[in-house]
């Protein structure tokens, strides 16, 4: 296992090139929180249970991601600002397959 590079566009459209560990079972929501790329209390409100969509993000790179689970699909069907490339960051775990992933944090 090793660290990978990920590009995150925050809600102010600023691009952050960050390093993400693949050996800590972290997800994209936790990565956003760890790097403080969104104000406290505006992301991961439900603690990563796919119940609030506060960690919605738009995948902008061409990566094969795990399929959307029933809980994630149900939450996205009720969320605001959903796009075709929307995913819940709490449901995407960091692995070497996500090397050079790029995503944008959806608006609050």
SERO-22463 format. One record per residue: x, y, z of N, C-alpha, C, O in turn; residue in three letters; residue number from 1. Coordinates in steps of 0.05 Angstrom, whole numbers, plus 5000, padded with zeros to 4 digits. Example, Ala and Ser with C-alpha at 12.3 -4.5 7.8 and 13.67 -1.06 7.14 Angstrom:
SERO-22463
+------+------+------+------+------+------+------+------+------+------+------+------+------+------+
|  npx |  npy |  npz | capx | capy | capz |  cpx |  cpy |  cpz |  opx |  opy |  opz | resn | resi |
+------+------+------+------+------+------+------+------+------+------+------+------+------+------+
| 5264 | 4886 | 5156 | 5246 | 4910 | 5156 | 5264 | 4934 | 5156 | 5285 | 4934 | 5169 |  ALA |    1 |
| 5257 | 4955 | 5142 | 5273 | 4979 | 5143 | 5258 | 5001 | 5157 | 5268 | 5023 | 5161 |  SER |    2 |
+------+------+------+------+------+------+------+------+------+------+------+------+------+------+
//
This chain:
SERO-22463
+------+------+------+------+------+------+------+------+------+------+------+------+------+------+
|  npx |  npy |  npz | capx | capy | capz |  cpx |  cpy |  cpz |  opx |  opy |  opz | resn | resi |
+------+------+------+------+------+------+------+------+------+------+------+------+------+------+
| 5017 | 4976 | 5000 | 5000 | 5000 | 5000 | 5018 | 5025 | 5000 | 5040 | 5025 | 5011 |  UNK |    1 |
| 5007 | 5046 | 4988 | 5022 | 5071 | 4986 | 5003 | 5094 | 4986 | 4978 | 5091 | 4986 |  UNK |    2 |
| 5014 | 5118 | 4987 | 4998 | 5142 | 4984 | 4993 | 5148 | 4955 | 5009 | 5141 | 4938 |  UNK |    3 |
| 4970 | 5161 | 4950 | 4963 | 5168 | 4922 | 4957 | 5198 | 4921 | 4952 | 5211 | 4942 |  UNK |    4 |
| 4959 | 5209 | 4897 | 4952 | 5237 | 4893 | 4923 | 5240 | 4885 | 4913 | 5224 | 4868 |  UNK |    5 |
| 4909 | 5259 | 4896 | 4881 | 5265 | 4890 | 4879 | 5295 | 4887 | 4891 | 5310 | 4901 |  UNK |    6 |
| 4862 | 5303 | 4868 | 4857 | 5331 | 4864 | 4828 | 5337 | 4872 | 4809 | 5325 | 4863 |  UNK |    7 |
| 4825 | 5357 | 4891 | 4799 | 5364 | 4902 | 4794 | 5393 | 4896 | 4810 | 5411 | 4902 |  UNK |    8 |
| 4771 | 5399 | 4884 | 4762 | 5426 | 4880 | 4742 | 5432 | 4902 | 4721 | 5419 | 4904 |  UNK |    9 |
| 4749 | 5453 | 4918 | 4731 | 5459 | 4941 | 4707 | 5476 | 4932 | 4704 | 5481 | 4908 |  UNK |   10 |
| 4690 | 5484 | 4950 | 4666 | 5498 | 4943 | 4671 | 5527 | 4934 | 4653 | 5540 | 4923 |  UNK |   11 |
| 4695 | 5536 | 4937 | 4703 | 5563 | 4927 | 4718 | 5560 | 4900 | 4729 | 5579 | 4890 |  UNK |   12 |
| 4717 | 5536 | 4889 | 4730 | 5530 | 4863 | 4760 | 5530 | 4864 | 4773 | 5532 | 4843 |  UNK |   13 |
| 4772 | 5528 | 4888 | 4801 | 5527 | 4890 | 4809 | 5497 | 4889 | 4796 | 5480 | 4901 |  UNK |   14 |
| 4829 | 5491 | 4873 | 4839 | 5464 | 4869 | 4861 | 5458 | 4889 | 4880 | 5473 | 4892 |  UNK |   15 |
| 4858 | 5435 | 4902 | 4878 | 5426 | 4922 | 4889 | 5399 | 4912 | 4874 | 5380 | 4907 |  UNK |   16 |
| 4916 | 5398 | 4909 | 4929 | 5373 | 4903 | 4938 | 5361 | 4930 | 4955 | 5372 | 4944 |  UNK |   17 |
| 4926 | 5338 | 4937 | 4932 | 5327 | 4963 | 4941 | 5298 | 4960 | 4938 | 5285 | 4940 |  UNK |   18 |
| 4953 | 5289 | 4982 | 4963 | 5262 | 4984 | 4944 | 5246 | 5002 | 4938 | 5256 | 5024 |  UNK |   19 |
| 4936 | 5223 | 4993 | 4917 | 5207 | 5008 | 4928 | 5180 | 5015 | 4939 | 5166 | 4997 |  UNK |   20 |
| 4926 | 5171 | 5040 | 4936 | 5145 | 5047 | 4917 | 5122 | 5038 | 4893 | 5125 | 5040 |  UNK |   21 |
| 4928 | 5101 | 5028 | 4911 | 5078 | 5019 | 4910 | 5057 | 5041 | 4896 | 5037 | 5037 |  UNK |   22 |
| 4924 | 5061 | 5063 | 4926 | 5040 | 5083 | 4911 | 5046 | 5109 | 4915 | 5033 | 5129 |  UNK |   23 |
| 4893 | 5066 | 5108 | 4878 | 5074 | 5132 | 4848 | 5070 | 5130 | 4834 | 5079 | 5148 |  UNK |   24 |
| 4838 | 5058 | 5109 | 4810 | 5054 | 5105 | 4794 | 5080 | 5106 | 4771 | 5080 | 5115 |  UNK |   25 |
| 4806 | 5101 | 5096 | 4792 | 5127 | 5095 | 4775 | 5129 | 5070 | 4779 | 5116 | 5050 |  UNK |   26 |
| 4754 | 5146 | 5072 | 4738 | 5152 | 5049 | 4742 | 5181 | 5041 | 4756 | 5196 | 5055 |  UNK |   27 |
| 4730 | 5189 | 5019 | 4734 | 5217 | 5009 | 4723 | 5237 | 5029 | 4735 | 5259 | 5032 |  UNK |   28 |
| 4701 | 5232 | 5042 | 4690 | 5250 | 5062 | 4711 | 5255 | 5084 | 4716 | 5278 | 5092 |  UNK |   29 |
| 4723 | 5234 | 5094 | 4743 | 5236 | 5116 | 4767 | 5251 | 5106 | 4780 | 5266 | 5121 |  UNK |   30 |
| 4774 | 5247 | 5081 | 4797 | 5262 | 5069 | 4792 | 5292 | 5068 | 4809 | 5308 | 5075 |  UNK |   31 |
| 4768 | 5299 | 5060 | 4760 | 5327 | 5059 | 4762 | 5339 | 5087 | 4771 | 5362 | 5091 |  UNK |   32 |
| 4752 | 5325 | 5107 | 4753 | 5335 | 5135 | 4782 | 5336 | 5145 | 4789 | 5356 | 5158 |  UNK |   33 |
| 4798 | 5316 | 5139 | 4826 | 5316 | 5148 | 4842 | 5340 | 5137 | 4858 | 5351 | 5152 |  UNK |   34 |
| 4837 | 5347 | 5113 | 4851 | 5369 | 5100 | 4836 | 5396 | 5104 | 4844 | 5417 | 5094 |  UNK |   35 |
| 4813 | 5395 | 5119 | 4797 | 5419 | 5124 | 4790 | 5435 | 5099 | 4794 | 5459 | 5097 |  UNK |   36 |
| 4779 | 5420 | 5079 | 4772 | 5431 | 5053 | 4743 | 5441 | 5052 | 4734 | 5452 | 5032 |  UNK |   37 |
| 4729 | 5438 | 5074 | 4701 | 5448 | 5076 | 4698 | 5457 | 5105 | 4709 | 5445 | 5123 |  UNK |   38 |
| 4682 | 5478 | 5110 | 4678 | 5487 | 5137 | 4667 | 5466 | 5156 | 4651 | 5449 | 5147 |  UNK |   39 |
| 4676 | 5466 | 5180 | 4667 | 5447 | 5200 | 4637 | 5448 | 5202 | 4624 | 5469 | 5202 |  UNK |   40 |
| 4625 | 5424 | 5203 | 4595 | 5423 | 5205 | 4581 | 5424 | 5179 | 4556 | 5423 | 5179 |  UNK |   41 |
| 4595 | 5425 | 5157 | 4582 | 5426 | 5131 | 4587 | 5401 | 5114 | 4576 | 5399 | 5092 |  UNK |   42 |
| 4602 | 5383 | 5125 | 4608 | 5358 | 5110 | 4609 | 5335 | 5129 | 4620 | 5337 | 5151 |  UNK |   43 |
| 4598 | 5313 | 5121 | 4598 | 5289 | 5139 | 4580 | 5292 | 5163 | 4586 | 5281 | 5184 |  UNK |   44 |
| 4558 | 5306 | 5160 | 4540 | 5312 | 5182 | 4530 | 5286 | 5195 | 4527 | 5284 | 5220 |  UNK |   45 |
| 4525 | 5265 | 5179 | 4513 | 5240 | 5189 | 4535 | 5221 | 5198 | 4529 | 5199 | 5207 |  UNK |   46 |
| 4560 | 5229 | 5196 | 4582 | 5212 | 5205 | 4590 | 5191 | 5185 | 4603 | 5171 | 5192 |  UNK |   47 |
| 4581 | 5194 | 5160 | 4589 | 5174 | 5139 | 4570 | 5151 | 5136 | 4578 | 5129 | 5127 |  UNK |   48 |
| 4545 | 5155 | 5143 | 4525 | 5133 | 5142 | 4508 | 5135 | 5117 | 4488 | 5120 | 5115 |  UNK |   49 |
| 4515 | 5152 | 5098 | 4499 | 5156 | 5073 | 4470 | 5165 | 5079 | 4451 | 5155 | 5067 |  UNK |   50 |
| 4467 | 5182 | 5099 | 4441 | 5191 | 5108 | 4436 | 5221 | 5105 | 4415 | 5231 | 5113 |  UNK |   51 |
| 4456 | 5236 | 5094 | 4451 | 5265 | 5094 | 4460 | 5279 | 5068 | 4450 | 5301 | 5062 |  UNK |   52 |
| 4477 | 5267 | 5052 | 4487 | 5278 | 5027 | 4503 | 5303 | 5030 | 4509 | 5317 | 5010 |  UNK |   53 |
| 4512 | 5310 | 5055 | 4529 | 5333 | 5058 | 4557 | 5329 | 5046 | 4571 | 5349 | 5042 |  UNK |   54 |
| 4564 | 5305 | 5040 | 4590 | 5299 | 5028 | 4588 | 5293 | 4998 | 4606 | 5281 | 4987 |  UNK |   55 |
| 4566 | 5301 | 4986 | 4563 | 5297 | 4958 | 4586 | 5310 | 4942 | 4594 | 5332 | 4948 |  UNK |   56 |
| 4596 | 5295 | 4923 | 4617 | 5306 | 4906 | 4612 | 5298 | 4877 | 4597 | 5279 | 4872 |  UNK |   57 |
| 4625 | 5312 | 4859 | 4623 | 5307 | 4831 | 4650 | 5295 | 4822 | 4671 | 5308 | 4824 |  UNK |   58 |
| 4650 | 5271 | 4812 | 4674 | 5258 | 4803 | 4680 | 5269 | 4775 | 4664 | 5266 | 4757 |  UNK |   59 |
| 4703 | 5282 | 4772 | 4710 | 5295 | 4747 | 4731 | 5281 | 4731 | 4736 | 5288 | 4708 |  UNK |   60 |
| 4743 | 5260 | 4742 | 4762 | 5244 | 4727 | 4749 | 5219 | 4718 | 4727 | 5212 | 4726 |  UNK |   61 |
| 4762 | 5205 | 4700 | 4751 | 5181 | 4688 | 4761 | 5156 | 4703 | 4780 | 5143 | 4694 |  UNK |   62 |
| 4749 | 5151 | 4726 | 4757 | 5128 | 4743 | 4733 | 5109 | 4745 | 4710 | 5117 | 4746 |  UNK |   63 |
| 4740 | 5083 | 4746 | 4720 | 5063 | 4752 | 4716 | 5063 | 4783 | 4735 | 5056 | 4797 |  UNK |   64 |
| 4693 | 5070 | 4792 | 4687 | 5070 | 4820 | 4669 | 5046 | 4827 | 4656 | 5035 | 4810 |  UNK |   65 |
| 4669 | 5039 | 4853 | 4650 | 5018 | 4861 | 4622 | 5027 | 4854 | 4615 | 5050 | 4854 |  UNK |   66 |
| 4605 | 5007 | 4848 | 4577 | 5013 | 4842 | 4563 | 5027 | 4865 | 4570 | 5023 | 4888 |  UNK |   67 |
| 4543 | 5043 | 4858 | 4528 | 5057 | 4879 | 4510 | 5036 | 4893 | 4496 | 5021 | 4881 |  UNK |   68 |
| 4512 | 5037 | 4920 | 4495 | 5019 | 4936 | 4467 | 5031 | 4939 | 4462 | 5054 | 4931 |  UNK |   69 |
| 4449 | 5015 | 4949 | 4421 | 5023 | 4952 | 4418 | 5048 | 4970 | 4403 | 5066 | 4963 |  UNK |   70 |
| 4433 | 5049 | 4992 | 4431 | 5072 | 5010 | 4440 | 5097 | 4997 | 4428 | 5118 | 4999 |  UNK |   71 |
| 4463 | 5095 | 4983 | 4474 | 5118 | 4969 | 4455 | 5128 | 4947 | 4450 | 5152 | 4944 |  UNK |   72 |
| 4444 | 5109 | 4932 | 4426 | 5116 | 4910 | 4401 | 5130 | 4921 | 4391 | 5150 | 4910 |  UNK |   73 |
| 4390 | 5120 | 4943 | 4366 | 5131 | 4955 | 4372 | 5160 | 4965 | 4355 | 5177 | 4962 |  UNK |   74 |
| 4395 | 5164 | 4977 | 4402 | 5190 | 4988 | 4406 | 5210 | 4965 | 4397 | 5233 | 4967 |  UNK |   75 |
| 4419 | 5202 | 4944 | 4424 | 5220 | 4921 | 4397 | 5226 | 4907 | 4395 | 5248 | 4895 |  UNK |   76 |
| 4378 | 5208 | 4908 | 4352 | 5214 | 4895 | 4337 | 5236 | 4909 | 4319 | 5247 | 4898 |  UNK |   77 |
| 4344 | 5242 | 4934 | 4331 | 5262 | 4950 | 4348 | 5287 | 4954 | 4338 | 5307 | 4965 |  UNK |   78 |
| 4373 | 5287 | 4945 | 4391 | 5309 | 4950 | 4388 | 5331 | 4930 | 4376 | 5327 | 4908 |  UNK |   79 |
| 4399 | 5354 | 4936 | 4399 | 5377 | 4919 | 4424 | 5377 | 4902 | 4444 | 5365 | 4909 |  UNK |   80 |
| 4424 | 5391 | 4880 | 4448 | 5395 | 4862 | 4460 | 5369 | 4852 | 4484 | 5368 | 4847 |  UNK |   81 |
| 4444 | 5349 | 4849 | 4453 | 5323 | 4839 | 4459 | 5324 | 4809 | 4443 | 5335 | 4794 |  UNK |   82 |
| 4482 | 5313 | 4802 | 4489 | 5311 | 4774 | 4494 | 5282 | 4766 | 4493 | 5264 | 4784 |  UNK |   83 |
| 4498 | 5277 | 4741 | 4503 | 5250 | 4732 | 4528 | 5237 | 4745 | 4529 | 5213 | 4748 |  UNK |   84 |
| 4547 | 5254 | 4752 | 4572 | 5244 | 4764 | 4573 | 5248 | 4794 | 4594 | 5247 | 4806 |  UNK |   85 |
| 4550 | 5251 | 4806 | 4548 | 5254 | 4836 | 4553 | 5228 | 4850 | 4544 | 5207 | 4841 |  UNK |   86 |
| 4568 | 5230 | 4872 | 4571 | 5207 | 4890 | 4573 | 5218 | 4918 | 4579 | 5242 | 4922 |  UNK |   87 |
| 4568 | 5201 | 4938 | 4572 | 5209 | 4966 | 4601 | 5202 | 4973 | 4609 | 5179 | 4971 |  UNK |   88 |
| 4616 | 5222 | 4982 | 4644 | 5217 | 4989 | 4648 | 5196 | 5011 | 4668 | 5183 | 5011 |  UNK |   89 |
| 4628 | 5193 | 5028 | 4631 | 5174 | 5050 | 4629 | 5145 | 5040 | 4636 | 5127 | 5055 |  UNK |   90 |
| 4621 | 5141 | 5015 | 4618 | 5114 | 5004 | 4640 | 5107 | 4985 | 4640 | 5085 | 4974 |  UNK |   91 |
| 4659 | 5125 | 4982 | 4682 | 5119 | 4964 | 4707 | 5117 | 4981 | 4718 | 5137 | 4990 |  UNK |   92 |
| 4717 | 5093 | 4984 | 4741 | 5089 | 5001 | 4766 | 5091 | 4984 | 4768 | 5082 | 4961 |  UNK |   93 |
| 4786 | 5103 | 4996 | 4811 | 5109 | 4982 | 4827 | 5083 | 4979 | 4833 | 5068 | 4998 |  UNK |   94 |
| 4834 | 5078 | 4954 | 4850 | 5055 | 4947 | 4869 | 5063 | 4924 | 4866 | 5084 | 4913 |  UNK |   95 |
| 4888 | 5046 | 4918 | 4907 | 5051 | 4897 | 4893 | 5055 | 4870 | 4904 | 5068 | 4852 |  UNK |   96 |
| 4869 | 5043 | 4867 | 4854 | 5046 | 4842 | 4845 | 5075 | 4837 | 4838 | 5083 | 4815 |  UNK |   97 |
| 4846 | 5092 | 4858 | 4837 | 5120 | 4856 | 4860 | 5139 | 4851 | 4857 | 5163 | 4854 |  UNK |   98 |
| 4884 | 5128 | 4844 | 4907 | 5145 | 4838 | 4899 | 5166 | 4818 | 4888 | 5160 | 4797 |  UNK |   99 |
| 4906 | 5191 | 4824 | 4900 | 5214 | 4806 | 4870 | 5220 | 4803 | 4862 | 5233 | 4784 |  UNK |  100 |
| 4854 | 5211 | 4822 | 4825 | 5218 | 4822 | 4822 | 5248 | 4824 | 4838 | 5262 | 4837 |  UNK |  101 |
| 4802 | 5259 | 4810 | 4795 | 5287 | 4813 | 4765 | 5289 | 4819 | 4749 | 5276 | 4806 |  UNK |  102 |
| 4759 | 5306 | 4838 | 4730 | 5310 | 4844 | 4726 | 5338 | 4855 | 4745 | 5351 | 4865 |  UNK |  103 |
| 4701 | 5346 | 4854 | 4693 | 5372 | 4864 | 4673 | 5368 | 4887 | 4655 | 5351 | 4885 |  UNK |  104 |
| 4675 | 5383 | 4908 | 4657 | 5382 | 4930 | 4631 | 5397 | 4921 | 4633 | 5420 | 4913 |  UNK |  105 |
| 4608 | 5384 | 4923 | 4583 | 5396 | 4915 | 4576 | 5419 | 4934 | 4585 | 5420 | 4957 |  UNK |  106 |
| 4559 | 5438 | 4924 | 4551 | 5460 | 4942 | 4535 | 5450 | 4966 | 4524 | 5428 | 4965 |  UNK |  107 |
| 4535 | 5466 | 4987 | 4520 | 5459 | 5011 | 4490 | 5457 | 5005 | 4474 | 5451 | 5023 |  UNK |  108 |
+------+------+------+------+------+------+------+------+------+------+------+------+------+------+
//
